[in-house]
Amino acid sequence: MTSPFASRLGTNYCPLDEEASEIQRLLKEPLSRLKGIDDKIAELQKAIDELTEEHRSVSTYVEAHKALLSPLRRLPLDIIQEIFVACLPTHRNCVMSAVEAPMLLGRICSSWRALSLSTPRLWARLHIAEPDPPGHWQTPIYAAQYTQRIANTITWLGRSGICPLSISLEGSQYPEPSAVSPFLEVILSQASRWRHIAITAASSVALNTVFSLTDNDVPMLETLEIEQTQSYSRSPSIENVSLKLLRGPKISSVALTTSEINLVALPLRWENLTSLRLANQRAGPLLPLLTREAALQILSKCPRLRSCQLRLADDLLAPVLEETILELPHLRALNITCVGLTIFSPGGFFSRVSLPELRSLRFSCGTHTRHDDPFFPFLTVSPRLECLQLKWNLISTSVVLDLLSMLPPTIRRLLFALPPSPTRLNRPGRTINRPSPFEDTALKALTPSLDHPAVSCPVLEELEIDPVVDLSDHALLQFIKARMAVESPTLRCVAIQFQREKQFDVHPEIQAFSDSGLQVFTRYFEPSSVAVFSPWRGVADRPPSHTPLS
């Protein structure tokens, strides 16, 4: 459609009176046509709405009938039950929460709820967290919730039928000094069905009650974990109980963390043990300390042991009673926490054991004494070692180099938790005077080159160091490039935490490796940022954020 006012359209032109009359005459015919088009649109829209409603009605009919043909509806109930069981957490016991199985399964539909409630295996595992009273005072609301939680626990375990039970209890830090927790009473009532039991309690009364059980009370028990934590209320000490509970005929895994029991004289069936933990990962005064000879005496009674965690005391003055080598042919994982360094001395713990099948070694040393000549040759007789985690307060670069030279070629994971070296952390007058344990020379021992083809740990997959200062970004970059340039690179993950500022960003240089799957995590010490002046300062309606003006 052409218009004599085409040149004026889309402008701010104001027409004269004569031109306004002419424009009105021009619009009569288009306005009539526009009304006809609107009428047709309305007619067609009405037809579309009618078809849409009909489509919705037919679709609802079809979908409702197709739902009857759903393959899930045709699954046998025992298959659905197996699927339900597969929904349970595999690394821990279930919690009383509606956001995960098994409680979540009962919130889908009535049939699933009925099926889940009638499947005892879904309710045979439970973690109980005993509530701490708010403000250390009993309140009516707290008492009601506490009572309800106990009732829920009873209901949960009642649904498990006659299934063997796996239960973990995290006791309150504020227990009644002379009373047994109602939650523990509920658990004790099911002792004949215990398969895996883990109890963390601050009350000695609670532990006395547990240890008062006998082996006849726990015929199905396989795993026993008892941990006594620090209590914020006074509690009597553990009594001289018989500990017959530990004679359970099927017990193969034991973890005890209380210093009030003679660990060497435990009445265990030592020959049945495959897992043993006599240490405490939590800070507190109740930490069992074993001497070298006591540890060796215990291990000598466990020929089938596959996993072990011990906390050893520094027995510097203890004489070597015998020089025979204790062989542990099945031990695959060893976790040692040591106070002192005699563990590395000739005649110490590591020189007295043979670990031919060891796969994982975690060692933590809390000594405050420098020791530059630890005993690492024991690593040469552990040819299958794959993971080494070292946490040492005081260690030198020469010790690290010596350790790397002793490692078997099977090492895949190296984790170092080392102290920082001397550095000023951008704080006036603050200097940490400690040795620099992991610097460029140490990383160079892991970096293949033409001059150094026989590199340590040739199949290394994961390296983690926390923290470091003297290790340069250039050495890290060279390590990654050299490791990824070999014919069949094995490196998968590198994580370094620096206690210094970034020298340069290594990530753009290794982007190609990251794209192919290599994970590199670096974290640097960042100085306090300088505040940016805001021209809106002091203005009530200032914007929440803005770009500083140049």
C-alpha positions as CSV (number, residue, x, y, z in Angstrom):
1,M,0.0,0.0,0.0
2,T,1.4,3.4,-1.1
3,S,0.8,6.6,0.7
4,P,1.4,10.3,-0.3
5,F,2.7,10.7,3.3
6,A,5.4,8.0,2.9
7,S,8.2,10.5,3.5
8,R,6.6,11.7,6.7
9,L,5.9,8.3,8.3
10,G,8.1,7.5,11.3
11,T,9.1,11.1,11.8
12,N,8.0,13.8,14.3
13,Y,6.2,15.7,11.5
14,C,2.9,17.5,12.6
15,P,0.4,17.5,9.6
16,L,-1.6,20.6,8.7
17,D,-5.4,20.7,9.1
18,E,-6.0,19.9,5.4
19,E,-3.4,17.1,5.6
20,A,-5.1,15.6,8.7
21,S,-8.5,15.5,6.8
22,E,-6.8,13.7,3.9
23,I,-5.2,11.2,6.2
24,Q,-8.6,10.4,7.7
25,R,-10.0,9.7,4.2
26,L,-7.1,7.5,3.4
27,L,-7.7,5.3,6.5
28,K,-11.4,4.5,5.9
29,E,-10.8,1.6,3.6
30,P,-7.8,0.1,5.5
31,L,-9.7,0.3,8.8
32,S,-12.7,-1.6,7.2
33,R,-10.3,-4.3,5.9
34,L,-8.6,-4.5,9.3
35,K,-12.0,-5.2,11.0
36,G,-12.7,-8.0,8.6
37,I,-9.3,-9.5,9.3
38,D,-9.9,-9.3,13.0
39,D,-13.3,-11.1,12.6
40,K,-11.7,-13.9,10.6
41,I,-9.0,-14.2,13.3
42,A,-11.6,-14.4,16.0
43,E,-13.5,-17.1,14.1
44,L,-10.3,-19.2,13.5
45,Q,-9.2,-18.7,17.1
46,K,-12.5,-20.1,18.3
47,A,-12.1,-23.1,16.1
48,I,-8.5,-23.6,17.5
49,D,-9.7,-23.3,21.1
50,E,-12.4,-25.9,20.4
51,L,-9.8,-28.3,18.8
52,T,-7.3,-27.6,21.7
53,E,-9.9,-28.6,24.3
54,E,-10.8,-31.7,22.3
55,H,-7.1,-32.6,22.0
56,R,-6.7,-32.1,25.8
57,S,-9.7,-34.4,26.5
58,V,-8.5,-37.1,24.1
59,S,-4.9,-36.9,25.3
60,T,-6.0,-37.3,28.9
61,Y,-8.0,-40.4,28.0
62,V,-5.1,-41.8,26.0
63,E,-2.4,-41.1,28.6
64,A,-4.5,-42.5,31.4
65,H,-4.8,-45.8,29.5
66,K,-1.2,-45.8,28.4
67,A,-0.1,-45.5,32.0
68,L,-1.8,-48.9,32.6
69,L,0.6,-50.4,30.1
70,S,3.8,-48.9,31.8
71,P,6.5,-51.5,32.0
72,L,7.1,-50.5,35.6
73,R,3.6,-51.5,36.5
74,R,4.3,-55.0,35.1
75,L,7.4,-55.6,37.1
76,P,7.1,-58.3,39.7
77,L,7.1,-57.0,43.3
78,D,10.3,-58.8,44.2
79,I,12.1,-56.9,41.3
80,I,10.8,-53.6,42.6
81,Q,11.9,-54.5,46.0
82,E,15.5,-55.1,44.7
83,I,15.4,-51.7,43.0
84,F,14.3,-50.1,46.3
85,V,17.2,-51.8,48.1
86,A,19.6,-50.5,45.4
87,C,18.4,-47.0,46.2
88,L,19.9,-47.1,49.7
89,P,23.2,-45.4,50.5
90,T,26.2,-47.8,50.1
91,H,28.8,-45.9,52.1
92,R,26.9,-45.4,55.3
93,N,23.7,-46.3,57.1
94,C,20.4,-44.7,56.2
95,V,19.2,-41.6,58.1
96,M,15.7,-40.7,59.2
97,S,15.1,-38.1,56.5
98,A,12.3,-37.9,53.9
99,V,14.8,-36.7,51.3
100,E,16.5,-40.1,50.8
101,A,15.6,-43.8,50.7
102,P,13.9,-45.6,52.2
103,M,11.6,-42.9,53.5
104,L,11.5,-41.1,50.2
105,L,10.2,-44.2,48.4
106,G,7.1,-44.1,50.5
107,R,6.2,-40.6,49.3
108,I,5.8,-41.4,45.7
109,C,2.4,-43.2,45.7
110,S,0.3,-45.4,48.1
111,S,1.4,-48.7,46.4
112,W,5.1,-47.8,46.7
113,R,4.5,-46.8,50.3
114,A,2.9,-50.1,51.1
115,L,5.6,-52.0,49.4
116,S,8.4,-50.1,51.1
117,L,6.9,-50.6,54.5
118,S,6.6,-54.3,53.9
119,T,10.2,-54.7,52.8
120,P,12.3,-55.4,55.9
121,R,15.7,-55.1,54.2
122,L,15.0,-51.4,53.6
123,W,14.8,-50.8,57.3
124,A,17.7,-53.0,58.4
125,R,20.3,-50.1,58.3
126,L,20.0,-46.9,60.4
127,H,22.1,-44.0,61.6
128,I,20.9,-42.3,64.8
129,A,22.0,-38.9,65.8
130,E,21.0,-38.2,69.3
131,P,19.9,-34.6,69.7
132,D,21.8,-32.3,72.0
133,P,19.5,-30.2,74.2
134,P,19.3,-26.5,73.1
135,G,21.4,-24.3,75.4
136,H,22.1,-27.4,77.5
137,W,18.6,-27.1,79.0
138,Q,15.6,-29.3,78.6
139,T,12.6,-27.5,77.1
140,P,9.1,-28.8,76.5
141,I,9.5,-28.6,72.7
142,Y,12.9,-30.4,72.9
143,A,11.4,-33.1,75.2
144,A,8.5,-33.7,72.7
145,Q,10.9,-33.9,69.7
146,Y,13.2,-36.2,71.6
147,T,10.4,-38.5,72.5
148,Q,9.1,-38.5,68.9
149,R,12.6,-39.3,67.7
150,I,12.8,-42.3,70.0
151,A,9.3,-43.5,68.8
152,N,10.5,-43.1,65.2
153,T,13.6,-45.2,66.0
154,I,11.4,-48.0,67.5
155,T,9.1,-47.9,64.5
156,W,12.0,-48.0,62.0
157,L,13.6,-51.0,63.6
158,G,10.2,-52.7,64.0
159,R,9.8,-52.6,60.2
160,S,13.1,-54.5,59.7
161,G,11.5,-57.8,60.8
162,I,14.2,-60.4,61.6
163,C,16.8,-59.0,59.3
164,P,20.4,-58.5,60.6
165,L,20.9,-54.9,61.6
166,S,23.5,-52.3,60.8
167,I,23.2,-49.4,63.2
168,S,25.4,-46.4,64.0
169,L,24.7,-44.1,67.0
170,E,26.2,-40.7,67.4
171,G,25.6,-40.0,71.1
172,S,25.0,-36.6,72.7
173,Q,27.9,-34.5,73.9
174,Y,25.8,-33.7,77.0
175,P,24.7,-37.1,78.3
176,E,23.2,-37.7,81.7
177,P,26.1,-38.7,83.9
178,S,24.4,-41.7,85.5
179,A,21.8,-42.8,82.9
180,V,21.8,-44.7,79.7
181,S,20.5,-43.0,76.6
182,P,17.0,-44.1,75.6
183,F,18.4,-44.5,72.1
184,L,21.0,-46.9,73.3
185,E,18.4,-48.8,75.2
186,V,16.4,-49.3,72.0
187,I,19.6,-50.4,70.2
188,L,20.6,-52.8,73.0
189,S,17.2,-54.5,72.8
190,Q,18.1,-55.6,69.3
191,A,21.6,-56.9,70.1
192,S,20.7,-60.4,69.0
193,R,20.3,-59.0,65.4
194,W,23.4,-56.8,65.3
195,R,25.6,-57.4,62.3
196,H,27.4,-54.0,62.1
197,I,27.3,-51.7,65.1
198,A,29.1,-48.4,65.6
199,I,28.6,-46.4,68.8
200,T,30.1,-43.0,69.5
201,A,29.4,-41.9,73.1
202,A,30.8,-39.5,75.6
203,S,29.2,-41.4,78.6
204,S,31.2,-44.1,80.3
205,V,27.9,-45.4,81.6
206,A,26.8,-46.1,78.1
207,L,30.0,-47.9,77.2
208,N,29.8,-49.9,80.5
209,T,26.3,-51.0,79.4
210,V,27.5,-52.0,75.9
211,F,30.5,-53.9,77.3
212,S,28.3,-55.7,79.8
213,L,26.9,-57.8,76.9
214,T,28.4,-61.2,76.3
215,D,29.2,-63.1,73.1
216,N,26.0,-65.1,73.5
217,D,24.1,-61.8,73.2
218,V,25.6,-61.0,69.8
219,P,25.6,-64.2,67.7
220,M,25.4,-62.3,64.4
221,L,27.9,-59.5,65.1
222,E,30.6,-59.0,62.5
223,T,31.7,-55.4,62.8
224,L,32.1,-53.5,66.2
225,E,33.1,-49.9,66.5
226,I,33.1,-48.2,69.9
227,E,34.4,-44.6,70.3
228,Q,34.5,-42.7,73.5
229,T,34.5,-38.9,72.9
230,Q,35.1,-36.0,75.1
231,S,32.1,-35.2,77.3
232,Y,31.0,-31.8,78.3
233,S,29.4,-33.3,81.4
234,R,30.9,-35.3,84.2
235,S,30.8,-39.0,83.7
236,P,32.2,-41.9,85.7
237,S,35.1,-43.9,84.3
238,I,34.7,-47.2,82.6
239,E,34.4,-50.0,85.1
240,N,36.4,-53.2,85.0
241,V,33.9,-55.1,82.8
242,S,34.4,-58.5,81.4
243,L,34.4,-57.4,77.7
244,K,32.9,-60.8,76.7
245,L,31.1,-59.0,74.0
246,L,34.4,-59.0,72.0
247,R,34.3,-62.8,71.9
248,G,31.5,-62.7,69.4
249,P,32.0,-65.8,67.1
250,K,31.6,-63.8,63.9
251,I,33.5,-60.6,64.7
252,S,36.0,-59.8,62.0
253,S,36.3,-56.0,62.3
254,V,37.0,-54.1,65.5
255,A,37.5,-50.4,66.2
256,L,38.1,-49.3,69.8
257,T,39.0,-45.8,70.8
258,T,39.1,-45.5,74.6
259,S,42.2,-45.2,76.8
260,E,40.5,-46.8,79.7
261,I,40.9,-50.4,78.4
262,N,44.0,-52.5,78.1
263,L,44.1,-52.9,74.4
264,V,46.7,-55.7,74.4
265,A,44.6,-57.9,76.7
266,L,41.3,-57.6,74.8
267,P,39.5,-61.0,74.8
268,L,39.1,-60.9,71.0
269,R,39.2,-63.8,68.6
270,W,42.3,-62.3,67.0
271,E,42.7,-65.0,64.4
272,N,39.3,-64.0,62.9
273,L,40.1,-60.3,62.5
274,T,40.5,-58.7,59.0
275,S,40.2,-55.1,60.1
276,L,41.5,-53.5,63.3
277,R,41.5,-49.8,64.4
278,L,43.0,-48.8,67.7
279,A,43.2,-45.1,67.2
280,N,41.1,-42.0,67.3
281,Q,40.8,-39.6,64.3
282,R,39.1,-37.0,66.6
283,A,41.0,-34.6,68.8
284,G,40.5,-35.3,72.5
285,P,42.2,-36.6,75.6
286,L,40.9,-40.2,75.2
287,L,43.5,-41.4,72.7
288,P,44.8,-44.9,73.1
289,L,48.6,-45.0,72.7
290,L,50.4,-48.2,72.0
291,T,54.1,-48.9,72.3
292,R,56.1,-50.6,69.6
293,E,56.2,-53.9,71.4
294,A,52.5,-53.8,72.3
295,A,51.6,-53.1,68.6
296,L,53.8,-55.9,67.4
297,Q,52.3,-58.2,70.0
298,I,48.8,-57.4,68.8
299,L,49.6,-57.8,65.1
300,S,51.3,-61.1,65.7
301,K,47.9,-62.5,66.8
302,C,46.1,-61.3,63.6
303,P,47.3,-63.5,60.7
304,R,44.3,-62.6,58.5
305,L,44.5,-58.8,59.0
306,R,43.9,-56.8,55.8
307,S,43.3,-53.3,57.2
308,C,44.9,-51.7,60.3
309,Q,45.0,-48.3,62.0
310,L,47.1,-47.7,65.1
311,R,48.3,-44.8,67.2
312,L,51.8,-45.4,68.5
313,A,53.6,-43.8,71.4
314,D,57.3,-42.8,71.2
315,D,59.0,-45.6,73.1
316,L,62.5,-44.3,72.9
317,L,63.7,-46.0,76.1
318,A,62.0,-49.3,75.4
319,P,64.4,-52.2,74.8
320,V,64.0,-54.4,71.7
321,L,62.7,-57.6,73.2
322,E,63.3,-59.6,70.0
323,E,64.6,-58.9,66.5
324,T,62.4,-61.3,64.6
325,I,60.5,-59.9,61.6
326,L,56.7,-60.1,61.8
327,E,55.2,-60.9,58.5
328,L,51.7,-59.7,57.7
329,P,51.0,-61.5,54.4
330,H,47.4,-60.2,53.9
331,L,47.7,-56.6,55.1
332,R,46.7,-54.2,52.3
333,A,46.0,-50.9,54.1
334,L,48.0,-49.5,57.1
335,N,47.3,-46.2,58.8
336,I,49.9,-45.2,61.5
337,T,49.7,-42.1,63.7
338,C,52.9,-41.7,65.7
339,V,54.0,-39.4,68.6
340,G,57.7,-39.5,68.2
341,L,60.1,-40.9,65.6
342,T,61.5,-44.1,67.1
343,I,59.1,-45.8,64.7
344,F,61.7,-45.1,62.0
345,S,64.7,-46.0,64.0
346,P,66.6,-49.3,63.5
347,G,64.7,-51.8,65.7
348,G,61.6,-49.6,65.4
349,F,58.2,-50.6,64.2
350,F,58.8,-50.4,60.5
351,S,62.1,-52.4,60.7
352,R,60.2,-55.2,62.5
353,V,57.4,-55.8,60.0
354,S,57.2,-57.3,56.5
355,L,54.3,-56.0,54.4
356,P,54.5,-57.8,51.0
357,E,50.9,-57.1,50.0
358,L,50.6,-53.5,51.3
359,R,48.7,-51.2,48.9
360,S,48.0,-48.1,51.0
361,L,50.1,-46.5,53.7
362,R,49.0,-43.4,55.6
363,F,51.5,-42.1,58.1
364,S,51.1,-39.1,60.4
365,C,53.8,-37.9,62.8
366,G,53.1,-35.4,65.5
367,T,56.7,-35.0,66.8
368,H,58.3,-31.7,67.4
369,T,61.8,-33.1,67.0
370,R,63.7,-32.8,63.8
371,H,64.8,-36.2,62.4
372,D,66.8,-36.2,59.1
373,D,67.5,-39.9,58.9
374,P,64.2,-41.9,59.0
375,F,64.2,-45.6,58.2
376,F,62.5,-45.9,54.8
377,P,64.0,-49.2,53.5
378,F,60.9,-51.1,54.6
379,L,59.2,-49.6,51.5
380,T,61.5,-51.7,49.3
381,V,59.9,-54.8,50.6
382,S,56.4,-53.6,49.9
383,P,56.5,-54.0,46.1
384,R,52.8,-53.5,45.6
385,L,52.4,-50.2,47.3
386,E,50.1,-47.9,45.4
387,C,49.1,-45.1,47.7
388,L,51.3,-43.1,50.2
389,Q,49.9,-40.3,52.3
390,L,52.5,-38.6,54.5
391,K,51.7,-36.0,57.2
392,W,54.8,-34.8,59.1
393,N,55.3,-31.7,61.2
394,L,59.1,-31.5,60.7
395,I,60.8,-32.9,57.6
396,S,63.5,-31.8,55.3
397,T,64.0,-31.8,51.5
398,S,66.7,-34.5,51.9
399,V,64.2,-36.7,53.7
400,V,61.7,-36.2,50.9
401,L,64.3,-37.1,48.3
402,D,65.3,-40.2,50.2
403,L,61.7,-41.2,50.5
404,L,61.1,-40.8,46.8
405,S,64.1,-42.8,45.9
406,M,62.8,-45.7,48.1
407,L,59.3,-45.8,46.7
408,P,58.4,-48.8,44.6
409,P,57.4,-48.2,40.9
410,T,53.8,-49.2,41.6
411,I,53.0,-45.9,43.4
412,R,49.9,-44.3,41.9
413,R,48.9,-41.7,44.5
414,L,51.2,-39.4,46.5
415,L,49.7,-37.1,49.1
416,F,52.0,-34.9,51.2
417,A,50.7,-32.7,54.1
418,L,53.9,-30.7,54.9
419,P,54.7,-27.6,56.9
420,P,55.4,-24.2,55.2
421,S,58.9,-23.0,54.7
422,P,60.3,-19.6,55.7
423,T,58.2,-16.9,54.1
424,R,56.7,-13.5,54.8
425,L,52.9,-13.8,54.3
426,N,52.4,-10.1,53.5
427,R,52.2,-9.4,57.2
428,P,54.9,-7.1,58.8
429,G,57.0,-9.0,61.3
430,R,55.5,-12.4,60.5
431,T,58.0,-15.0,59.4
432,I,57.6,-18.8,59.7
433,N,61.0,-20.3,60.4
434,R,60.6,-23.9,59.3
435,P,62.4,-26.1,56.8
436,S,61.3,-26.2,53.2
437,P,60.4,-29.8,52.6
438,F,59.1,-29.9,49.0
439,E,60.9,-27.6,46.6
440,D,61.9,-27.7,43.0
441,T,64.5,-30.4,43.6
442,A,61.9,-32.7,45.1
443,L,59.5,-32.3,42.2
444,K,62.3,-32.7,39.8
445,A,62.7,-36.3,41.1
446,L,59.2,-37.0,39.8
447,T,59.8,-35.1,36.5
448,P,61.0,-37.3,33.5
449,S,63.7,-35.8,31.3
450,L,66.5,-36.9,28.9
451,D,68.9,-36.5,31.8
452,H,66.6,-38.3,34.3
453,P,64.8,-41.1,32.4
454,A,64.6,-43.4,35.5
455,V,62.0,-41.1,37.2
456,S,60.4,-42.0,40.6
457,C,56.8,-43.3,40.5
458,P,56.6,-43.9,36.7
459,V,52.9,-44.7,36.9
460,L,51.9,-41.8,39.1
461,E,48.2,-40.8,38.7
462,E,47.6,-38.3,41.5
463,L,49.8,-35.9,43.3
464,E,48.6,-33.7,46.2
465,I,50.9,-31.3,48.2
466,D,49.6,-29.0,50.9
467,P,51.1,-26.5,51.6
468,V,54.2,-25.4,49.8
469,V,56.1,-22.2,49.4
470,D,59.5,-22.8,47.7
471,L,58.0,-24.9,44.9
472,S,57.9,-22.6,41.8
473,D,55.2,-22.4,39.2
474,H,57.8,-23.1,36.5
475,A,58.8,-26.4,38.2
476,L,55.1,-27.4,38.4
477,L,54.6,-26.6,34.7
478,Q,57.6,-28.6,33.7
479,F,56.4,-31.5,35.8
480,I,53.0,-31.6,34.2
481,K,54.3,-31.1,30.6
482,A,57.0,-33.8,31.1
483,R,54.5,-36.3,32.6
484,M,52.0,-35.7,29.8
485,A,54.6,-36.0,27.1
486,V,55.6,-39.6,27.8
487,E,54.3,-42.3,25.4
488,S,51.5,-43.5,27.7
489,P,50.8,-40.7,30.3
490,T,49.2,-41.9,33.5
491,L,48.9,-38.5,35.3
492,R,45.2,-37.8,36.1
493,C,45.1,-35.2,38.9
494,V,47.5,-32.6,40.5
495,A,46.5,-30.5,43.5
496,I,48.9,-28.0,45.0
497,Q,48.2,-25.4,47.7
498,F,50.8,-22.6,47.7
499,Q,51.5,-20.4,50.7
500,R,52.7,-17.6,48.4
501,E,51.4,-15.4,45.7
502,K,51.0,-16.6,42.1
503,Q,54.1,-16.2,40.0
504,F,52.3,-16.9,36.7
505,D,49.2,-18.8,35.6
506,V,50.1,-22.4,34.5
507,H,46.6,-23.2,33.4
508,P,46.7,-21.6,29.9
509,E,49.9,-23.6,29.2
510,I,48.2,-26.9,30.0
511,Q,44.8,-26.3,28.6
512,A,45.2,-29.0,26.0
513,F,45.9,-31.5,28.8
514,S,42.9,-30.3,30.7
515,D,40.7,-30.8,27.7
516,S,41.9,-34.4,27.5
517,G,40.9,-35.1,31.1
518,L,43.8,-33.9,33.3
519,Q,42.6,-32.2,36.5
520,V,44.9,-29.5,37.9
521,F,44.0,-27.6,41.1
522,T,46.1,-24.8,42.3
523,R,45.5,-22.4,45.2
524,Y,47.6,-19.4,46.1
525,F,47.9,-17.1,49.0
526,E,46.1,-13.9,48.0
527,P,47.0,-10.6,49.6
528,S,44.3,-8.3,50.8
529,S,42.7,-6.5,47.9
530,V,42.9,-2.6,47.8
531,A,39.6,-0.9,48.3
532,V,38.2,0.9,45.2
533,F,37.0,4.4,45.8
534,S,33.3,4.9,45.2
535,P,31.9,8.3,44.1
536,W,28.6,7.1,45.6
537,R,30.0,6.9,49.1
538,G,27.7,8.7,51.6
539,V,24.7,8.8,49.1
540,A,21.6,7.0,50.5
541,D,20.4,5.7,47.1
542,R,23.8,4.5,45.9
543,P,23.7,1.5,43.5
544,P,24.6,-1.9,45.0
545,S,27.5,-2.4,42.6
546,H,29.1,-0.4,39.9
547,T,32.1,-0.3,37.7
548,P,34.8,2.2,39.0
549,L,35.2,5.2,36.8
550,S,38.5,5.6,35.1
